[in-house]
Amino acid sequence: MPSDDLKPCRGCKSLIRFVLTPKRRRMPIDPRPAREGNVRLERVFDEVVAVTLAGGELDRAREASEPLYTSHFATCPKAAQFKRRKQPRRVSHARGRVL
């Protein structure tokens, strides 16, 4: 992983890397693989995509000693300051539909 991809976390100042999720959202990860990690990096065309593993798939990846990473939200002592608040659902009163 190139070091020019690393940026300091705005909360704790640790170096992190941003990768895209399959839904094209940016996710911060710790830059080094970790035994307890559950994020596999996969190359899709010319992009690296972070796939979160669980269950049997996670067990198989760990048994195969695949490099797995940890979301920085799980390790950052200041992660709570970055948590998004749920937006209230808007209701169209004219038709009673949720927007």
FENNORNOR-V20505 format. One record per run of one state. SS is the DSSP state (A for helix, B for strand, O for the rest). FROM is the first residue (numbers start at 0). TO is the last residue. Records with the same first field share a line. If there is no record, write none. Layout:
SS=FROM-TO, FROM-TO
//
This chain:
O=0-1, 8-13, 21-24, 30-37, 44-45, 52-53, 63-67, 69-69, 75-77, 82-89, 92-95, 98-98
A=2-4, 54-62, 71-74, 78-81
B=5-7, 14-20, 25-29, 38-43, 46-51, 68-68, 70-70, 90-91, 96-97
//
